[in-house]
Amino acid sequence: MDELDILKKDWTKDDSRYPKLTYDDIYGMILKKSSSIVKWIFIISIIEFVFWTGISFALKDTDFNKKFESYNAGNIMIPFMVLGYLILAYFFYKFFMNYRTISVTDNAKRLMENILKTRRTVKQYVAFNLIYQVAVFGFLVLGIEFNRDENVIATINKAAADGELFKFYAITIMTTTFVLAIIIGLFLVFYYLIYGLLLKRLNTNYKELKKLEV
């Protein structure tokens, strides 16, 4: 039994030993907890962005990045990255607005709606990162290498000459999909440990509000 259940139990007791908590007192506690959780979701999303941006800059001078830059694929990668940053900026804005909205919510029904909206926004944010930032980016990089890497092109031509082009593509696609699946799995664990636990606490608050309304 968590603290809100204990408080609600004490609230209904006809016992002078316990302070009499009103509906507004309990609602205020749930509102404060929910607002704090949503604020941390916003803060952590910014920290995450800064972290991954820092990692990308730290790896900028690696052999792979230098080789990739020699492909002169900026006309493909820059629009992709700009779109990604714009979508991330939209999510940061939504997280901030969710925090502001929840902070000034004045009734339980509206707070419940805002909690559901926040959970939906977080799930969309995670899906965007996994699908666009990981899967689409991975296959985009692979496509550029197939088109512009001389060694890969030579391998493709040899496979075509030997009549094994289909086999080459099948193995490459399956290997890439397997690697991306592992990466996405690791990201899912990462997101669960960060956002998943916060959403779980937010969901607990939602259930408490439903009890309070009953």
C-alpha positions as CSV (number, residue, x, y, z in Angstrom):
1,M,0.0,0.0,0.0
2,D,1.5,3.3,-1.0
3,E,1.3,6.7,0.8
4,L,-1.8,7.8,-1.1
5,D,-3.7,4.7,-0.2
6,I,-2.7,5.1,3.5
7,L,-3.7,8.8,3.4
8,K,-7.1,7.9,1.8
9,K,-7.6,5.2,4.4
10,D,-6.9,7.6,7.2
11,W,-9.0,10.2,5.5
12,T,-12.1,8.0,5.9
13,K,-11.4,7.0,9.5
14,D,-13.5,8.6,12.2
15,D,-10.4,8.9,14.5
16,S,-9.1,12.2,16.0
17,R,-5.6,10.9,15.9
18,Y,-5.4,11.5,12.1
19,P,-5.6,14.9,10.4
20,K,-8.7,15.2,8.3
21,L,-7.6,15.4,4.7
22,T,-10.0,16.8,2.2
23,Y,-10.5,15.8,-1.4
24,D,-8.5,18.9,-2.4
25,D,-5.6,17.9,-0.2
26,I,-5.2,14.5,-1.8
27,Y,-5.8,15.8,-5.3
28,G,-3.1,18.4,-4.6
29,M,-0.6,15.7,-3.7
30,I,-1.4,13.7,-6.9
31,L,-1.1,16.9,-8.9
32,K,2.3,17.8,-7.4
33,K,3.6,14.3,-8.0
34,S,2.3,14.2,-11.6
35,S,3.8,17.6,-12.4
36,S,7.2,16.6,-11.0
37,I,7.2,13.4,-13.1
38,V,6.3,15.3,-16.3
39,K,8.9,17.9,-15.6
40,W,11.6,15.1,-15.3
41,I,10.4,13.6,-18.6
42,F,11.1,16.9,-20.2
43,I,14.4,17.4,-18.5
44,I,15.6,13.8,-19.3
45,S,14.6,14.2,-23.0
46,I,16.9,17.3,-23.2
47,I,19.7,15.5,-21.4
48,E,19.3,12.5,-23.7
49,F,19.5,14.8,-26.8
50,V,22.6,16.5,-25.5
51,F,24.2,13.1,-24.7
52,W,23.7,11.6,-28.1
53,T,24.7,14.8,-29.8
54,G,27.9,14.8,-27.8
55,I,28.5,11.1,-28.7
56,S,28.1,11.9,-32.4
57,F,30.6,14.7,-32.2
58,A,33.0,12.5,-30.3
59,L,32.9,9.9,-33.0
60,K,33.2,12.4,-35.8
61,D,36.9,11.7,-36.4
62,T,36.5,7.9,-36.6
63,D,37.6,6.1,-39.7
64,F,34.0,5.1,-40.6
65,N,32.8,8.7,-40.4
66,K,35.7,10.0,-42.4
67,K,35.0,7.3,-45.0
68,F,31.3,8.1,-45.1
69,E,32.0,11.8,-45.6
70,S,34.0,10.9,-48.7
71,Y,30.8,9.7,-50.3
72,N,29.5,13.3,-50.5
73,A,26.1,12.2,-49.4
74,G,25.3,15.6,-47.7
75,N,22.3,16.2,-50.1
76,I,20.7,13.1,-48.7
77,M,21.8,13.1,-45.0
78,I,21.4,16.8,-44.3
79,P,17.6,17.0,-45.1
80,F,17.2,13.7,-43.1
81,M,19.0,15.1,-40.1
82,V,17.2,18.5,-40.3
83,L,13.8,16.8,-40.4
84,G,14.9,14.7,-37.4
85,Y,15.9,17.7,-35.4
86,L,12.6,19.5,-36.2
87,I,10.6,16.5,-35.1
88,L,12.7,16.3,-31.9
89,A,12.1,20.0,-31.3
90,Y,8.4,19.3,-31.6
91,F,8.5,16.6,-29.0
92,F,10.6,18.8,-26.6
93,Y,7.9,21.5,-27.1
94,K,5.1,19.0,-26.4
95,F,6.9,17.7,-23.2
96,F,7.3,21.3,-22.0
97,M,3.6,22.1,-22.7
98,N,2.5,18.9,-21.1
99,Y,4.4,20.0,-18.0
100,R,2.9,23.5,-18.0
101,T,-0.6,22.2,-18.6
102,I,-0.5,19.6,-15.8
103,S,1.0,22.2,-13.4
104,V,-2.1,24.4,-13.7
105,T,-4.7,21.7,-14.0
106,D,-7.6,22.5,-11.6
107,N,-9.7,19.3,-11.6
108,A,-9.2,15.6,-11.5
109,K,-10.9,14.8,-14.8
110,R,-8.7,17.2,-16.7
111,L,-5.6,16.0,-14.9
112,M,-6.4,12.4,-15.9
113,E,-6.8,13.6,-19.5
114,N,-3.4,15.4,-19.4
115,I,-1.7,12.3,-17.9
116,L,-3.0,10.2,-20.8
117,K,-1.9,12.8,-23.2
118,T,1.6,12.8,-21.7
119,R,1.9,9.0,-21.8
120,R,0.8,9.1,-25.5
121,T,3.4,11.8,-26.3
122,V,6.2,9.8,-24.6
123,K,5.3,6.6,-26.5
124,Q,5.3,8.5,-29.8
125,Y,8.7,10.0,-28.9
126,V,10.1,6.5,-28.2
127,A,8.6,5.1,-31.4
128,F,10.1,8.0,-33.5
129,N,13.6,7.4,-32.0
130,L,13.4,3.7,-32.7
131,I,11.9,3.8,-36.2
132,Y,13.3,7.0,-37.7
133,Q,16.5,7.6,-35.8
134,V,17.6,3.9,-35.7
135,A,15.9,1.8,-38.3
136,V,15.4,4.3,-41.1
137,F,18.8,5.8,-40.5
138,G,20.5,2.4,-40.5
139,F,19.0,1.4,-43.9
140,L,19.7,4.9,-45.3
141,V,23.4,4.6,-44.5
142,L,23.4,1.1,-45.9
143,G,21.8,2.3,-49.1
144,I,24.4,5.1,-49.5
145,E,27.2,2.6,-49.0
146,F,25.7,0.3,-51.6
147,N,25.6,3.2,-54.1
148,R,28.9,5.0,-53.4
149,D,31.4,2.6,-51.7
150,E,33.7,1.3,-54.3
151,N,34.5,-1.9,-52.4
152,V,30.8,-2.7,-51.9
153,I,30.1,-1.9,-55.6
154,A,32.8,-4.3,-56.6
155,T,31.4,-7.0,-54.4
156,I,27.9,-6.4,-55.8
157,N,29.3,-6.7,-59.4
158,K,31.2,-9.9,-58.5
159,A,28.0,-11.4,-57.0
160,A,26.1,-10.4,-60.1
161,A,28.7,-12.0,-62.4
162,D,28.6,-15.2,-60.3
163,G,24.8,-15.3,-60.3
164,E,24.6,-14.8,-56.6
165,L,23.2,-11.2,-56.5
166,F,20.0,-12.3,-54.8
167,K,21.9,-14.3,-52.2
168,F,24.2,-11.3,-51.5
169,Y,21.3,-8.9,-51.0
170,A,19.3,-11.4,-48.9
171,I,22.3,-12.0,-46.5
172,T,23.0,-8.3,-46.3
173,I,19.4,-7.3,-45.5
174,M,19.0,-10.2,-43.0
175,T,22.3,-9.3,-41.3
176,T,21.4,-5.6,-41.1
177,T,17.9,-6.4,-39.8
178,F,19.4,-8.6,-37.1
179,V,21.9,-6.0,-36.0
180,L,19.2,-3.3,-36.0
181,A,16.9,-5.6,-33.9
182,I,19.7,-5.9,-31.3
183,I,20.2,-2.2,-31.3
184,I,16.5,-1.5,-31.0
185,G,16.3,-4.1,-28.2
186,L,19.0,-2.3,-26.3
187,F,17.3,1.1,-26.8
188,L,14.0,-0.4,-25.6
189,V,15.7,-1.5,-22.3
190,F,17.3,2.0,-22.1
191,Y,13.9,3.7,-22.6
192,Y,12.1,1.4,-20.2
193,L,14.6,2.1,-17.4
194,I,14.2,5.9,-18.0
195,Y,10.8,6.7,-19.4
196,G,9.0,3.5,-18.7
197,L,9.5,3.7,-15.0
198,L,8.4,7.4,-15.0
199,L,5.3,6.4,-17.0
200,K,4.6,3.6,-14.6
201,R,4.5,6.1,-11.7
202,L,2.4,8.4,-13.8
203,N,0.0,5.6,-14.5
204,T,-0.2,4.9,-10.7
205,N,-1.3,8.5,-10.2
206,Y,-3.9,8.1,-12.9
207,K,-5.3,5.1,-11.1
208,E,-5.3,7.0,-7.8
209,L,-7.3,9.8,-9.5
210,K,-9.9,7.3,-10.7
211,K,-10.3,6.0,-7.2
212,L,-10.6,9.5,-5.9
213,E,-13.3,10.3,-8.4
214,V,-15.3,7.2,-7.3
